[in-house]
Amino acid sequence: MVMALGTYLARSVPMAMTSRRALPPRFVDWLDSVAPAVLGALLAPALFTVNGHLVPPWQNPAFWAAVPSALVAVWKRHLALTLVVGVGTYAVLTWLMT
C-alpha cells in the first residue's frame, strides 16, 4: 500500500503543479527528448553485451533481432506485430547461433 501511495504521489504531484500553467517551450522540448534517451539507455546494454561482456554485433542475436523489429515498428506502427517479429527473429537466431 505504501508503494502504491508513493507511486501515485510521484506521478500526481507534478501533474497537479503544472496542469494550470503553460510550461516553458525549452522545458517541453527537453521533456520530448527524455523518452528516447531512456529507451536508448535501456536498449544499448541488451544490444551490445551478452552476460555483461561487450561482444561484436554479429555474435549477438539480440542485435540482429532488433533490426527487423525496428523496421516493422517504423513501417507498420503496430506494437503486437513488432513484438511478434522481434521475439520470433530472436528465437530463430538464437537457435541458429547455438
C-alpha positions as CSV (number, residue, x, y, z in Angstrom):
1,M,0.0,0.0,0.0
2,V,2.9,2.3,0.8
3,M,4.4,1.6,-2.6
4,A,1.1,2.4,-4.4
5,L,0.8,5.7,-2.5
6,G,4.4,6.6,-3.3
7,T,3.9,5.9,-7.0
8,Y,0.6,7.8,-7.0
9,L,2.2,10.9,-5.3
10,A,5.3,10.8,-7.6
11,R,3.0,11.0,-10.6
12,S,0.2,13.2,-9.5
13,V,2.0,16.0,-7.6
14,P,4.0,17.2,-10.7
15,M,0.9,16.9,-12.8
16,A,-1.2,18.9,-10.4
17,M,1.5,21.6,-10.1
18,T,1.9,22.0,-13.9
19,S,-1.7,21.5,-15.1
20,R,-2.9,25.1,-14.8
21,R,0.1,26.9,-16.3
22,A,2.0,26.7,-19.5
23,L,5.4,25.1,-19.4
24,P,8.3,27.0,-21.0
25,P,8.9,25.8,-24.5
26,R,12.5,24.9,-23.8
27,F,11.4,22.6,-20.9
28,V,8.8,21.0,-23.2
29,D,11.5,20.3,-25.8
30,W,13.7,18.8,-23.1
31,L,10.8,16.6,-21.9
32,D,10.3,15.4,-25.5
33,S,13.8,14.0,-25.6
34,V,13.6,12.1,-22.3
35,A,11.7,9.1,-23.6
36,P,14.1,8.4,-26.5
37,A,17.1,8.8,-24.2
38,V,15.6,6.4,-21.6
39,L,14.8,3.9,-24.4
40,G,18.3,4.1,-25.7
41,A,19.8,3.6,-22.2
42,L,17.7,0.5,-21.7
43,L,18.4,-1.0,-25.2
44,A,22.1,-0.4,-25.5
45,P,23.2,-3.0,-23.0
46,A,20.9,-5.6,-24.4
47,L,22.1,-4.9,-28.0
48,F,25.8,-4.7,-27.4
49,T,26.5,-7.0,-24.5
50,V,26.0,-10.7,-23.6
51,N,26.2,-11.6,-19.9
52,G,27.7,-8.2,-19.2
53,H,30.5,-8.5,-21.7
54,L,30.8,-6.4,-24.8
55,V,30.5,-8.6,-27.9
56,P,30.6,-7.8,-31.7
57,P,27.2,-7.3,-33.1
58,W,27.4,-10.2,-35.5
59,Q,27.7,-12.6,-32.5
60,N,24.7,-11.2,-30.6
61,P,21.2,-12.4,-31.8
62,A,19.5,-9.6,-29.9
63,F,21.2,-7.0,-32.1
64,W,20.1,-8.7,-35.3
65,A,16.6,-9.3,-33.9
66,A,16.3,-5.5,-33.2
67,V,16.9,-4.7,-36.9
68,P,13.7,-6.2,-38.4
69,S,11.8,-5.2,-35.2
70,A,12.8,-1.6,-35.7
71,L,11.9,-1.7,-39.4
72,V,8.4,-3.2,-38.7
73,A,7.9,-0.7,-35.9
74,V,8.6,2.3,-38.2
75,W,6.8,0.8,-41.2
76,K,3.6,-0.6,-39.6
77,R,3.4,1.3,-36.3
78,H,1.8,-1.8,-34.7
79,L,3.1,-2.9,-31.3
80,A,1.9,-6.5,-31.4
81,L,3.3,-7.2,-34.8
82,T,6.6,-5.6,-33.8
83,L,6.8,-7.9,-30.7
84,V,6.0,-11.0,-32.7
85,V,8.7,-10.1,-35.3
86,G,11.2,-9.4,-32.6
87,V,10.6,-12.4,-30.5
88,G,10.3,-14.7,-33.5
89,T,13.5,-13.4,-35.0
90,Y,15.4,-13.6,-31.7
91,A,14.2,-17.2,-31.2
92,V,15.3,-18.3,-34.7
93,L,18.6,-16.5,-34.5
94,T,19.4,-17.9,-31.0
95,W,18.6,-21.4,-32.3
96,L,20.8,-20.9,-35.4
97,M,23.7,-19.4,-33.5
98,T,24.0,-22.2,-30.9
